[in-house]
Amino acid sequence: MTESALDKKSEKLLDTLVAKGKAAGSLPFEEVQKAFPPDKLGEIEFLQHVLDRLENAGVMLGDPKENAL
């Protein structure tokens, strides 16, 4: 899935999540779940694209306290 494969609304939401995650250093997966409709997150390619973007931006998923362990 390429960048342009996401619709504009999803791309904007993902940009927001990346910025939020970069600022905090991590992002709870619940934030990702709240940002996108369940049917979108159920699409493997969509979810993989979201996770890849977050990883490439250096954003860890999960509770920062748990990630430190």
ChimeraX attribute file (.defattr): number of C-alpha atoms within 10 A of each C-alpha:
attribute: neighborCount
match mode: 1-to-1
recipient: residues
	/A:1	10
	/A:2	8
	/A:3	11
	/A:4	8
	/A:5	12
	/A:6	15
	/A:7	9
	/A:8	11
	/A:9	10
	/A:10	17
	/A:11	15
	/A:12	12
	/A:13	14
	/A:14	21
	/A:15	15
	/A:16	13
	/A:17	21
	/A:18	23
	/A:19	15
	/A:20	15
	/A:21	20
	/A:22	16
	/A:23	11
	/A:24	12
	/A:25	14
	/A:26	21
	/A:27	21
	/A:28	13
	/A:29	14
	/A:30	11
	/A:31	14
	/A:32	18
	/A:33	12
	/A:34	9
	/A:35	15
	/A:36	15
	/A:37	11
	/A:38	10
	/A:39	8
	/A:40	13
	/A:41	16
	/A:42	10
	/A:43	10
	/A:44	10
	/A:45	14
	/A:46	18
	/A:47	16
	/A:48	13
	/A:49	17
	/A:50	21
	/A:51	18
	/A:52	13
	/A:53	17
	/A:54	22
	/A:55	13
	/A:56	10
	/A:57	13
	/A:58	14
	/A:59	22
	/A:60	20
	/A:61	19
	/A:62	14
	/A:63	13
	/A:64	14
	/A:65	8
	/A:66	7
	/A:67	10
	/A:68	6
	/A:69	5
